[in-house]
Amino acid sequence: MNTFSELGISDAYVKALKELNIVKPSEIQKAVIPKLLGTKTDLIGLAQTGTGKTAAFGLPILHTIDANRPVVQGLIIAPTRELVQQIKKQLFKFTKYIDEKIFVEGVYGGEMIGRQMKALKRPTHIVVATPGRLLDLIEREAVDISKVKTLVLDEADEMLSMGFKEELHKILQYNKTKRNTWLFSATMPDEIKQIVETSMSPDAIKIQVNKNSLVNENISHHFIKTKIPDKTDLIARILKKRKNERGVIFCRTKAGTQNLVKQLKDKGYTVGALEGDMLQKERDKVMRAFKNEKLQILVSTDVSARGIDVNNLAFVLHHQLPDQMHYYTHRSGRTARGGKTGQSIALIIPGEMQKVIDTQKALGIVFKEIVM
Ligand code: AMP
């Protein structure tokens, strides 16, 4: 099955997908879409970000909506504001040519709740939300999730590692109606297994893509040996060589992020910072500039960059390898999106080679050295 029509997607959606250059279904789309369209089922999808997950659950959820019923029928929960906005935007674009109107609303923390409460008073079919804000809105009775037929947990492992466990359990409790739950996660830690056991059907379909590797196979992995005082100059040289390419540099701390941005700006590069201490308004501004290609480089902490989907990023640079292995997967997943290739490059100081070796083993990947 090599087209969306063959997977069961109706013509109006196929037309919109074509405009978005989404023509050939990705691996996860091929695996998931026919199952979700054909049967009412729970589903566990083990997939990396950047594999086309959003369309894999987004198109089927749109097909379940009865546009004549002005109640919330689909609920999508995702870890960050940026991801919520991206999902909402994609669903909106998918519906461009359909006859009826499906209303999608995005709600997240960091924005005045009053505005969101007002927006939810309009007919809404699908709500896309971060866990904390959603719970707040449920408890204020600003959103009614009792009629939800389909609940999607996107990047479930990320939501748990961000500390949303309690919120998720409460939300799952609030919606006790007979619903289908579709859970997507890059990894399967015990806490996810617990959600699966307590909140999902034992018959849930399990789908795994990229089975051999935990990391998107279109990414190549590299390291460059250096020393701490040489890192900024080295990064400047890398950026100079790649002046026609865009990428994300990951730092471990907020202060480190701001510091590197300042140093790179002083050297004349167009860079922007993204970290949790910045005001939401500033973060949005930086993301806009980066998406519009006014910035070559985004320097970010792990938390801020979660779920970011920017097209055509050629590389990800690790100022330092992350402490936790799963962050390596998430960081490198910012590149090689939508079937393209990308590079993930780690700066390694003496004594860190073991970390490279551990990462190779844990994730089933191979690093190659770049000598600068
Ligand atoms: P996602 O994994 O859903 O965040 O999608 C990653 C990116 O790939 C998004 O920019 C999508 O628009 C794009 N995309 C999704 N499915 C396809 C496809 N079948 N062909 C080409 N691009 C796609």
Residues whose N, C-alpha, C, O or C-beta is under 5 A from the ligand:
A	BS01	AMP	N21 I22 V23 K24 P25 S26 Q48 T49 G50 T51 G52 K53 T54 A55 D309 R337 G338
